[in-house]
Amino acid sequence: MSAPKPKPQLDPAFRPETLNVLVVDDNDHMRVIVGEVLRAIGVRKVHHARNGWEALEQIRNVNPTTVITDWNMEPLSGIELVQMIRRAPDLPNRAVPMILLTGNTSRNQVIEARGCGVDEFLAKPVSAQALISRLEEVTLRRRPFVESATYAGPCRRRNRSEDFRGPFRRATDAVNQPGAQLVRTDPETIAMQKALRVIKMIADKLTNENKSEIGLLIEMIGDLAPLQSALKDSHVDRLIASLQRYIAGTGASGRMDLGVVRTHIGASLQVLTLPLARVTERDMVVSGLETVVERRLHVYG
């Protein structure tokens, strides 16, 4: 008869019953496993999302204290999800601690993920002790959340020397450092942000019962044309065109997913916070939504 497994050791200050954890994975089996391990160590609130788009909606709805996401997912990877959350201006907690679940913890992957704003890694297969260790790190010993023009996430300086005399590039560093300007402040951008926020307020109020108000939403989106012309931002143009295409293709059929509409609007606000030079990051957000729309419209025929 084998000896019983030792119980996982918890820091006395760690209170798993207070956590509100969102598990994101497109593999049903893995979501169940992680959820069961969380409950076994005392976490009472566990929510699930089958993909990155569902996760964005869940973050708005349940405001988790921690997000555990798989790396390899479709159509939005775990890394892309982290980037979108970290830069989304309309999420209630874009600084939420994020643990990346992966079967590969090579040095290159660690560097890539850390550069995107991940707090900790959790290797597969998931053990209770490893999960406790990561949760304790992000709960009891979390590094400060910082922002610069090229990064948003936990401070990557795990050990900072008091003798360091090099350049700093954090939101709390000197404002005259290169790249300190985080948000575009030109009049055209501000005007577009205001218009999109009003549209978002209307979209947030829409439900399956009051979709008759979609006409007002379509009209307001159409009225953005003069602002788009003045803004001269091709990525925002593509996002709005993608949203219009989705509404036109699904509105009359009654199959419109309000989550897709809200995500387009939120993504437009997100892109407006990114400098025009951040082409790769902006294009990732836009291309992801264009792909979602094409797939949805293909399914609806």
Buried (B, 14 or more C-beta within 10 A) or exposed (E): EEEEEEEBEBEEEBEBEEBBBBBBBBEEEBBEBBBEBBBEBBBEBBBBBBBBBBBBBBBBEBEBBBBBBBBBBEBBBBBBBBBBBBBBEBBEEBBBBBBBBBEEBEEEBBEEBBBBBBBBBBBBEBEBEBBBBBBBBBBEEBBEBBBBBEBBBBBEEEEEEEEEEEEBBBBEEEEEEEEBEBEBEEEBBEBBBEBBEEBBEBBBEBEEEEBEEBEEBBEBBEEBEEBBEBBEBBBBBBBBBBBBBBBEBBBEEEEBBBEBBBBBBBBBBBBBBBBEEBEEBBBBBBBBBBBBBBEBBEEEE
